[in-house]
């Protein structure tokens, strides 16, 4: 909030006067960020990908490229994850659920499981990838810079390992 007030050349109290509460400010900013992030994805290109891992890589590249161009969104989302104010935790939980549904709808297909040696492994592997992405983000919290290229290279290596070990030959 201080950063917003400083950038707008207004007082912190003016920010709260406009939004009414910290919760309303967070709702506005989170919805704004969500709208921008959802717009980063080329859904048509992702729909044309027939492979789960290729869709995940393509969507990750789209998001990373977009966040490189929108560094303040990445900074805000990172700070929002660390927010523990009871006033906004319910809002964060709802947004997390909504973005999870968006993400799943964006990349998951029923037929993806058929490529796995054991089709029941598809969902746990997807969960592993989500945890991996959260780990990359957590590793950069508080860092002065986010090395998008290094993260994507490492992510691509891990995807190749998962593909090799879980897909049918």
Backbone as ProteinMPNN parsed JSONL, in Angstrom:
{"seq_chain_A": "XXXXXXXXXXXXXXXXXXXXXXXXXXXXXXXXXXXXXXXXXXXXXXXXXXXXXXXXXXXXXXXXXXXXXXXXXXXXXXXXXXXXXXXXXXXXXXXXXXXXXXXXXXXXXXXXXXXXXXXXXXXXXXXXXXXXXXXXXXXXXXXXXXXXXXXXXXXXXXXXXXXXXXXXX", "coords_chain_A": {"N_chain_A": [[0.834, -1.18, 0.0], [1.96, 1.161, 0.758], [3.782, 1.492, -1.356], [2.038, 1.933, -3.499], [0.829, 4.341, -2.738], [3.077, 6.044, -2.695], [3.922, 5.893, -5.402], [1.709, 7.026, -6.634], [1.794, 9.519, -5.633], [0.319, 10.274, -3.383], [-1.233, 10.21, -0.129], [-1.092, 7.431, 2.167], [-3.427, 7.198, 3.578], [-5.212, 8.334, 1.797], [-5.369, 6.374, -0.152], [-6.701, 4.361, 1.23], [-9.044, 5.763, 1.784], [-10.181, 5.986, -0.738], [-10.602, 3.281, -1.485], [-11.822, 2.239, 0.744], [-11.315, 0.021, 2.44], [-8.722, -2.275, 3.432], [-9.287, -4.79, 2.483], [-11.023, -4.294, 0.287], [-9.259, -2.932, -1.369], [-7.38, -4.958, -1.877], [-9.052, -6.825, -3.164], [-9.687, -5.4, -5.494], [-7.086, -5.04, -6.653], [-6.182, -7.716, -6.888], [-8.113, -8.839, -8.597], [-7.635, -7.272, -10.829], [-4.977, -8.024, -11.453], [-5.432, -10.738, -11.936], [-7.048, -10.617, -14.228], [-5.246, -9.522, -16.085], [-3.222, -11.494, -16.083], [-4.645, -13.781, -16.938], [-5.148, -12.943, -19.491], [-2.697, -13.243, -20.681], [-2.412, -15.699, -21.809], [-2.506, -17.619, -24.741], [-5.114, -19.095, -25.664], [-6.053, -20.493, -27.875], [-3.711, -21.441, -29.098], [-2.805, -23.092, -27.044], [-4.887, -24.927, -26.929], [-4.434, -26.225, -29.301], [-2.261, -27.795, -28.8], [-1.47, -31.138, -28.269], [-0.392, -32.557, -26.237], [0.063, -33.018, -22.772], [2.418, -32.216, -21.313], [3.626, -30.533, -23.194], [1.657, -28.542, -23.376], [1.781, -27.539, -20.783], [4.407, -26.551, -20.713], [4.231, -24.631, -22.796], [2.228, -22.908, -21.77], [3.536, -22.063, -19.482], [5.712, -20.671, -20.553], [4.311, -18.589, -21.82], [3.203, -17.295, -19.59], [5.52, -16.605, -18.141], [6.844, -14.88, -19.972], [4.952, -12.846, -20.088], [4.918, -11.97, -17.405], [7.473, -10.996, -17.19], [7.206, -8.669, -18.588], [5.469, -7.344, -16.992], [6.435, -6.533, -14.291], [5.544, -5.46, -11.84], [3.202, -6.749, -11.26], [4.048, -9.335, -10.662], [5.55, -8.735, -8.368], [3.509, -7.779, -6.662], [1.792, -10.022, -6.45], [3.522, -11.834, -5.257], [3.908, -10.561, -2.787], [1.298, -10.671, -1.877], [0.911, -13.409, -1.433], [2.282, -13.687, 0.908], [0.791, -12.329, 2.673], [-0.91, -12.171, 5.699], [-3.039, -11.106, 6.965], [-6.105, -11.253, 8.615], [-8.187, -9.922, 7.453], [-7.964, -10.134, 4.704], [-7.461, -12.785, 4.022], [-9.537, -14.571, 3.343], [-10.341, -13.597, 0.865], [-8.01, -14.036, -0.605], [-7.959, -16.832, -0.531], [-10.258, -17.503, -2.015], [-9.585, -16.4, -4.516], [-7.331, -17.944, -5.102], [-8.512, -20.437, -5.443], [-10.137, -19.902, -7.689], [-8.201, -19.226, -9.646], [-6.863, -21.61, -9.758], [-8.791, -23.3, -10.897], [-9.017, -22.06, -13.402], [-6.408, -22.487, -14.392], [-6.325, -25.318, -14.453], [-8.391, -25.854, -16.298], [-7.214, -24.723, -18.479], [-4.985, -26.326, -19.148], [-5.402, -29.105, -18.633], [-6.566, -32.182, -19.965], [-8.861, -34.816, -20.569], [-7.928, -36.949, -22.108], [-5.205, -36.92, -21.674], [-4.263, -38.671, -19.71], [-4.116, -41.111, -20.979], [-1.668, -41.348, -22.236], [0.122, -42.005, -20.329], [2.139, -44.472, -18.651], [0.901, -45.665, -16.503], [-2.264, -44.728, -16.243], [-3.372, -43.604, -13.941], [-1.368, -42.144, -12.835], [-1.33, -39.636, -13.937], [-2.707, -37.433, -12.674], [-1.312, -37.18, -10.113], [1.245, -36.523, -11.154], [0.716, -34.09, -12.397], [0.101, -32.616, -10.101], [2.62, -32.673, -8.907], [4.005, -31.045, -10.702], [2.715, -28.618, -10.262], [3.454, -28.124, -7.606], [6.173, -27.921, -8.013], [6.301, -25.567, -9.543], [5.338, -23.758, -7.629], [7.422, -23.979, -5.858], [9.568, -22.863, -7.319], [8.67, -20.214, -7.418], [8.585, -19.624, -4.662], [11.272, -19.786, -4.069], [12.262, -17.443, -5.075], [11.086, -15.419, -3.659], [11.326, -12.326, -2.178], [13.733, -11.894, -3.411], [15.995, -9.835, -5.289], [15.821, -9.961, -8.019], [14.211, -11.91, -10.581], [15.095, -14.732, -12.224], [14.02, -15.482, -15.071], [14.747, -16.966, -17.35], [16.545, -18.946, -16.368], [14.837, -20.328, -14.641], [12.926, -21.347, -16.458], [14.573, -23.002, -18.048], [15.392, -24.931, -16.181], [12.896, -25.949, -15.458], [12.062, -27.041, -17.901], [13.934, -29.132, -18.157], [13.15, -30.747, -16.01], [10.544, -31.399, -16.791], [11.141, -32.952, -19.038], [12.334, -35.152, -17.801], [10.169, -36.162, -16.309], [8.397, -36.782, -18.387], [9.856, -38.776, -19.727], [9.954, -40.769, -17.771], [7.313, -41.323, -17.028], [5.612, -41.505, -19.239], [4.295, -43.726, -21.759], [6.378, -45.804, -23.775]], "CA_chain_A": [[0.0, 0.0, 0.0], [2.883, 2.301, 0.76], [4.318, 1.653, -2.716], [0.976, 2.521, -4.324], [0.69, 5.742, -2.337], [4.266, 6.77, -3.147], [3.89, 5.979, -6.869], [0.608, 7.912, -7.026], [2.043, 10.806, -4.981], [-0.779, 10.551, -2.454], [-1.001, 9.615, 1.183], [-1.63, 6.085, 2.392], [-4.818, 7.396, 4.007], [-6.019, 8.586, 0.593], [-5.605, 5.076, -0.796], [-7.766, 3.699, 1.996], [-10.284, 6.515, 1.631], [-10.744, 5.643, -2.041], [-11.052, 1.885, -1.519], [-12.661, 1.967, 1.905], [-10.684, -0.93, 3.357], [-7.632, -3.071, 2.879], [-9.9, -5.899, 1.751], [-11.5, -3.793, -1.002], [-8.066, -2.651, -2.162], [-6.854, -6.254, -2.328], [-9.988, -7.389, -4.149], [-9.488, -4.671, -6.748], [-5.773, -5.338, -7.229], [-6.106, -9.131, -7.263], [-8.941, -9.031, -9.795], [-6.911, -6.623, -11.923], [-3.857, -8.911, -11.794], [-6.009, -11.962, -12.506], [-7.487, -10.292, -15.591], [-4.053, -9.368, -16.923], [-2.546, -12.792, -16.21], [-5.454, -14.651, -17.8], [-4.989, -12.446, -20.854], [-1.378, -13.596, -21.21], [-2.442, -17.027, -22.417], [-3.103, -17.814, -26.06], [-5.903, -20.314, -25.467], [-6.133, -21.228, -29.142], [-2.437, -22.158, -29.252], [-2.767, -24.163, -26.045], [-5.85, -25.954, -27.342], [-3.891, -26.983, -30.434], [-1.258, -28.728, -28.27], [-2.127, -32.406, -27.93], [0.355, -33.213, -25.163], [-0.008, -32.342, -21.474], [3.674, -31.55, -20.98], [3.808, -29.428, -24.142], [0.74, -27.46, -22.969], [2.304, -26.937, -19.555], [5.565, -25.734, -21.092], [3.771, -23.472, -23.572], [1.539, -21.967, -20.876], [4.555, -21.5, -18.589], [6.44, -19.652, -21.327], [3.415, -17.438, -21.991], [3.091, -16.594, -18.314], [6.825, -16.021, -17.812], [7.069, -13.725, -20.848], [4.045, -11.791, -19.655], [5.334, -11.427, -16.114], [8.675, -10.189, -17.423], [6.736, -7.364, -19.056], [4.608, -6.78, -15.942], [7.121, -6.886, -13.044], [4.817, -5.045, -10.643], [2.212, -7.786, -10.963], [4.778, -10.395, -9.968], [5.867, -8.24, -7.025], [2.296, -7.726, -5.847], [1.324, -11.382, -6.17], [4.458, -12.393, -4.282], [3.6, -9.988, -1.468], [-0.032, -11.144, -1.476], [1.071, -14.759, -0.885], [2.814, -13.581, 2.262], [-0.177, -11.577, 3.482], [-1.588, -13.017, 6.688], [-4.081, -10.32, 7.609], [-7.406, -11.933, 8.561], [-9.098, -9.124, 6.634], [-7.867, -10.484, 3.277], [-7.159, -14.202, 3.775], [-10.651, -15.226, 2.638], [-10.261, -13.138, -0.521], [-6.894, -14.756, -1.218], [-8.359, -18.236, -0.694], [-11.209, -17.566, -3.14], [-8.839, -16.153, -5.748], [-6.491, -19.118, -5.342], [-9.394, -21.472, -5.986], [-10.536, -19.492, -9.045], [-7.067, -19.33, -10.562], [-6.6, -23.04, -9.913], [-9.751, -23.81, -11.895], [-8.608, -21.51, -14.701], [-5.196, -23.202, -14.789], [-6.679, -26.697, -14.798], [-9.152, -25.821, -17.551], [-6.308, -24.304, -19.539], [-3.995, -27.329, -19.563], [-5.764, -30.511, -18.442], [-7.505, -32.843, -20.876], [-9.123, -36.194, -20.141], [-7.123, -37.892, -22.879], [-3.807, -36.868, -21.251], [-3.933, -39.849, -18.907], [-3.894, -42.268, -21.848], [-0.265, -41.407, -22.644], [0.926, -42.442, -19.19], [2.276, -45.919, -18.447], [-0.226, -45.932, -15.613], [-3.107, -43.528, -16.354], [-3.644, -43.007, -12.627], [-0.247, -41.272, -12.482], [-1.474, -38.32, -14.568], [-3.067, -36.395, -11.699], [-0.19, -36.9, -9.207], [2.323, -35.844, -11.88], [0.277, -32.702, -12.537], [0.271, -32.0, -8.781], [4.063, -32.467, -8.741], [4.372, -29.876, -11.5], [2.211, -27.431, -9.559], [4.324, -27.908, -6.45], [7.449, -27.469, -8.551], [6.124, -24.156, -9.901], [5.269, -23.011, -6.369], [8.781, -23.972, -5.312], [10.34, -21.845, -8.039], [8.197, -18.904, -6.955], [9.015, -19.443, -3.272], [12.717, -19.583, -4.072], [12.571, -16.074, -5.479], [10.423, -14.427, -2.803], [12.258, -11.42, -1.517], [14.94, -11.706, -4.217], [16.024, -8.573, -6.032], [15.451, -10.223, -9.416], [13.695, -13.243, -10.893], [15.771, -15.183, -13.44], [13.009, -16.216, -15.834], [15.4, -17.911, -18.259], [17.059, -20.072, -15.584], [13.684, -21.091, -14.157], [12.352, -22.1, -17.578], [15.503, -24.07, -18.436], [15.294, -25.983, -15.169], [11.553, -26.525, -15.575], [12.067, -27.872, -19.109], [14.683, -30.36, -17.835], [12.313, -31.577, -15.14], [9.441, -31.911, -17.621], [11.704, -34.031, -19.862], [12.509, -36.307, -16.91], [8.841, -36.714, -16.021], [7.878, -37.369, -19.627], [10.611, -40.013, -19.977], [9.687, -41.785, -16.758], [5.896, -41.629, -16.822], [4.903, -41.787, -20.491], [4.541, -44.987, -22.451], [7.473, -45.695, -24.763]], "C_chain_A": [[0.879, 1.244, 0.0], [3.426, 2.564, -0.637], [3.298, 2.316, -3.638], [0.85, 4.011, -4.02], [1.87, 6.575, -2.84], [4.23, 6.966, -4.663], [2.815, 6.945, -7.354], [0.758, 9.321, -6.452], [0.85, 11.235, -4.123], [-0.45, 9.901, -1.119], [-1.613, 8.215, 1.251], [-3.102, 6.18, 2.805], [-5.73, 7.644, 2.806], [-6.326, 7.295, -0.153], [-6.754, 4.377, -0.086], [-9.095, 4.438, 1.876], [-10.964, 6.144, 0.315], [-11.337, 4.238, -2.031], [-11.921, 1.506, -0.327], [-12.041, 1.024, 2.912], [-9.551, -1.649, 2.641], [-8.198, -4.201, 2.026], [-10.365, -5.439, 0.371], [-10.334, -3.461, -1.938], [-7.499, -3.952, -2.726], [-7.765, -6.886, -3.373], [-9.769, -6.714, -5.502], [-8.173, -5.076, -7.416], [-5.658, -6.791, -7.685], [-6.933, -9.42, -8.508], [-8.262, -8.415, -11.021], [-5.758, -7.51, -12.395], [-4.355, -10.186, -12.463], [-6.404, -11.734, -13.96], [-6.285, -10.184, -16.528], [-3.376, -10.715, -17.142], [-3.342, -13.729, -17.108], [-5.339, -14.225, -19.261], [-3.647, -12.779, -21.488], [-1.4, -14.876, -22.034], [-3.15, -17.016, -23.764], [-3.843, -19.148, -26.004], [-5.988, -21.15, -26.735], [-4.86, -22.047, -29.367], [-2.353, -23.318, -28.265], [-3.729, -25.286, -26.408], [-5.317, -26.8, -28.488], [-2.808, -27.972, -30.001], [-1.967, -30.0, -27.824], [-1.463, -33.118, -26.763], [0.319, -32.373, -23.888], [1.268, -31.559, -21.186], [3.954, -30.377, -21.922], [2.895, -28.25, -23.799], [1.259, -26.759, -21.72], [3.505, -26.05, -19.874], [5.136, -24.479, -21.845], [3.093, -22.446, -22.669], [2.529, -21.315, -19.915], [5.355, -20.42, -19.3], [5.59, -18.393, -21.499], [3.352, -16.609, -20.713], [4.405, -15.897, -17.963], [7.104, -14.786, -18.666], [6.188, -12.553, -20.428], [4.472, -11.151, -18.351], [6.632, -10.632, -16.223], [8.281, -8.776, -17.846], [5.866, -6.649, -18.028], [5.233, -7.054, -14.565], [6.358, -6.493, -11.778], [3.741, -6.055, -10.264], [2.877, -8.919, -10.2], [5.105, -9.97, -8.539], [4.629, -8.242, -6.129], [1.813, -9.126, -5.48], [2.22, -12.046, -5.132], [4.158, -11.853, -2.889], [2.24, -10.465, -0.967], [0.043, -12.545, -0.883], [1.513, -14.717, 0.569], [1.866, -12.846, 3.204], [-0.892, -12.526, 4.436], [-2.651, -12.258, 7.47], [-5.417, -11.047, 7.494], [-8.409, -11.212, 7.664], [-9.093, -9.564, 5.168], [-7.641, -11.97, 3.002], [-8.288, -14.919, 3.047], [-10.658, -14.846, 1.157], [-9.152, -13.88, -1.259], [-7.253, -16.217, -1.466], [-9.306, -18.403, -1.882], [-10.473, -17.38, -4.462], [-7.946, -17.342, -6.095], [-7.31, -20.243, -5.947], [-9.794, -21.146, -7.429], [-9.388, -19.645, -10.038], [-6.671, -20.786, -10.772], [-7.524, -23.667, -10.941], [-9.38, -23.325, -13.295], [-7.405, -22.275, -15.239], [-5.52, -24.623, -15.235], [-7.442, -26.758, -16.114], [-8.252, -25.494, -18.739], [-5.443, -25.453, -20.044], [-4.44, -28.781, -19.465], [-6.79, -30.982, -19.457], [-7.682, -34.281, -20.406], [-8.203, -37.183, -20.837], [-5.645, -37.893, -22.48], [-3.389, -38.133, -20.511], [-3.593, -41.056, -19.771], [-2.439, -42.416, -22.289], [0.65, -41.927, -21.535], [0.992, -43.964, -19.134], [1.139, -46.403, -17.565], [-1.092, -44.672, -15.629], [-3.414, -42.848, -15.019], [-2.517, -42.085, -12.166], [-0.424, -39.844, -13.002], [-1.755, -37.224, -13.542], [-1.943, -36.14, -10.689], [0.981, -36.192, -9.895], [1.961, -34.37, -12.07], [0.447, -31.965, -11.203], [1.749, -31.737, -8.496], [4.521, -31.218, -9.496], [3.895, -28.579, -10.848], [3.096, -27.099, -8.362], [5.7, -27.408, -6.889], [7.369, -25.976, -8.893], [6.054, -23.285, -8.649], [6.645, -22.913, -5.726], [9.671, -22.952, -6.001], [9.957, -20.457, -7.537], [8.687, -18.627, -5.537], [10.514, -19.167, -3.193], [13.127, -18.164, -4.412], [11.872, -15.02, -4.627], [11.472, -13.603, -2.081], [13.542, -11.186, -2.303], [14.847, -10.393, -4.992], [15.577, -8.764, -7.475], [14.997, -11.67, -9.565], [14.313, -13.653, -12.221], [14.833, -16.093, -14.225], [13.64, -17.299, -16.71], [15.89, -19.144, -17.497], [15.918, -20.951, -15.077], [13.104, -21.938, -15.282], [13.269, -23.232, -18.026], [15.418, -25.234, -17.46], [13.949, -26.704, -15.264], [11.478, -27.456, -16.786], [12.809, -29.183, -18.876], [13.826, -31.301, -16.995], [11.121, -32.165, -15.892], [9.942, -33.086, -18.466], [11.892, -35.301, -19.031], [11.162, -36.958, -16.622], [8.254, -37.403, -17.25], [8.538, -38.731, -19.878], [10.201, -41.125, -19.01], [8.222, -42.182, -16.614], [5.126, -41.961, -18.096], [5.229, -43.187, -20.997], [5.655, -44.748, -23.459], [6.939, -45.415, -26.137]], "O_chain_A": [[0.584, 2.238, -0.663], [3.524, 3.716, -1.062], [3.654, 3.16, -4.46], [0.774, 4.837, -4.93], [1.682, 7.679, -3.351], [4.476, 8.066, -5.156], [2.993, 7.609, -8.375], [-0.045, 10.207, -6.743], [0.434, 12.394, -4.137], [0.505, 9.132, -1.008], [-2.522, 7.874, 0.494], [-3.917, 5.34, 2.423], [-6.884, 7.214, 2.798], [-7.408, 7.137, -0.718], [-7.671, 3.862, -0.727], [-10.155, 3.812, 1.867], [-12.186, 6.005, 0.263], [-12.45, 4.029, -2.514], [-12.681, 0.54, -0.399], [-12.218, 1.202, 4.117], [-9.445, -1.628, 1.414], [-7.65, -4.527, 0.973], [-10.123, -6.131, -0.618], [-10.414, -3.683, -3.146], [-7.176, -4.034, -3.911], [-7.281, -7.427, -4.367], [-9.678, -7.385, -6.53], [-8.149, -5.413, -8.6], [-5.1, -7.067, -8.747], [-6.496, -10.17, -9.381], [-8.313, -8.977, -12.115], [-5.584, -7.721, -13.595], [-3.768, -10.656, -13.437], [-6.125, -12.568, -14.822], [-6.317, -10.704, -17.644], [-2.998, -11.043, -18.267], [-2.761, -14.405, -17.958], [-5.424, -15.059, -20.162], [-3.473, -12.618, -22.696], [-0.515, -15.109, -22.857], [-4.247, -16.475, -23.904], [-3.261, -20.201, -26.266], [-5.994, -22.379, -26.673], [-4.925, -23.206, -29.777], [-1.884, -24.402, -28.613], [-3.419, -26.461, -26.216], [-5.701, -27.96, -28.636], [-2.473, -28.889, -30.752], [-2.951, -29.942, -27.086], [-1.928, -34.177, -26.342], [0.522, -31.16, -23.929], [1.21, -30.375, -20.852], [4.462, -29.342, -21.49], [3.302, -27.094, -23.916], [1.188, -25.535, -21.611], [3.611, -24.932, -19.369], [5.624, -23.385, -21.561], [3.352, -21.248, -22.787], [2.378, -20.143, -19.57], [5.646, -19.373, -18.721], [6.081, -17.275, -21.346], [3.437, -15.381, -20.748], [4.408, -14.742, -17.539], [7.549, -13.762, -18.149], [6.633, -11.405, -20.417], [4.399, -9.931, -18.2], [6.866, -9.707, -15.446], [8.954, -7.806, -17.497], [5.564, -5.466, -18.188], [4.621, -7.742, -13.749], [6.518, -7.14, -10.743], [3.406, -6.202, -9.088], [2.337, -9.408, -9.208], [4.952, -10.757, -7.605], [4.696, -8.659, -4.972], [1.466, -9.383, -4.327], [1.736, -12.736, -4.234], [4.155, -12.609, -1.917], [2.049, -10.643, 0.236], [-0.677, -12.85, 0.067], [1.167, -15.593, 1.361], [2.125, -12.758, 4.404], [-1.415, -13.56, 4.021], [-3.108, -12.718, 8.517], [-5.823, -11.419, 6.393], [-9.364, -11.817, 7.176], [-10.088, -9.394, 4.465], [-7.633, -12.375, 1.839], [-8.027, -15.788, 2.216], [-10.948, -15.679, 0.299], [-9.333, -14.302, -2.401], [-6.889, -16.778, -2.499], [-9.164, -19.344, -2.664], [-10.712, -18.117, -5.419], [-7.823, -17.702, -7.265], [-6.852, -20.926, -6.863], [-9.788, -22.027, -8.289], [-9.587, -20.14, -11.147], [-6.196, -21.154, -11.847], [-7.09, -24.475, -11.762], [-9.424, -24.093, -14.257], [-7.385, -22.666, -16.406], [-5.043, -25.077, -16.276], [-7.17, -27.618, -16.951], [-8.501, -25.935, -19.861], [-5.19, -25.55, -21.245], [-3.887, -29.625, -20.17], [-7.752, -30.279, -19.767], [-6.74, -34.89, -19.899], [-7.749, -38.149, -20.224], [-4.901, -38.777, -22.903], [-2.266, -38.608, -20.68], [-2.853, -41.937, -19.334], [-2.024, -43.508, -22.678], [1.812, -42.25, -21.779], [0.047, -44.658, -19.51], [0.499, -47.416, -17.845], [-0.689, -43.647, -15.081], [-3.685, -41.648, -14.981], [-2.689, -41.328, -11.211], [0.27, -38.935, -12.547], [-1.092, -36.187, -13.555], [-1.637, -34.978, -10.423], [1.639, -35.351, -9.283], [2.817, -33.499, -11.917], [0.889, -30.816, -11.183], [2.099, -30.709, -7.917], [5.323, -30.435, -8.989], [4.593, -27.566, -10.883], [3.442, -25.94, -8.134], [6.311, -26.575, -6.22], [8.277, -25.213, -8.562], [6.64, -22.203, -8.608], [6.992, -21.895, -5.126], [10.443, -22.253, -5.344], [10.824, -19.627, -7.266], [9.15, -17.525, -5.242], [10.965, -18.398, -2.344], [14.228, -17.734, -4.069], [12.059, -13.827, -4.865], [12.388, -14.139, -1.456], [14.362, -10.361, -1.901], [13.757, -9.913, -5.305], [15.023, -7.851, -8.086], [15.36, -12.536, -8.769], [14.086, -12.997, -13.238], [14.85, -17.313, -14.063], [13.124, -18.413, -16.797], [15.668, -20.271, -17.941], [16.024, -22.178, -15.085], [12.819, -23.119, -15.085], [12.787, -24.317, -18.352], [15.378, -26.393, -17.872], [13.886, -27.929, -15.16], [10.894, -28.537, -16.704], [12.369, -30.234, -19.342], [13.785, -32.506, -17.245], [10.736, -33.308, -15.649], [9.252, -34.096, -18.597], [11.634, -36.404, -19.515], [11.037, -38.181, -16.687], [7.68, -38.487, -17.147], [7.863, -39.71, -20.2], [10.115, -42.289, -19.4], [7.924, -43.272, -16.125], [4.094, -42.629, -18.036], [6.285, -43.748, -20.705], [5.849, -43.629, -23.935], [7.712, -45.293, -27.087]]}, "name": "protein", "num_of_chains": 1, "seq": "XXXXXXXXXXXXXXXXXXXXXXXXXXXXXXXXXXXXXXXXXXXXXXXXXXXXXXXXXXXXXXXXXXXXXXXXXXXXXXXXXXXXXXXXXXXXXXXXXXXXXXXXXXXXXXXXXXXXXXXXXXXXXXXXXXXXXXXXXXXXXXXXXXXXXXXXXXXXXXXXXXXXXXXXX"}
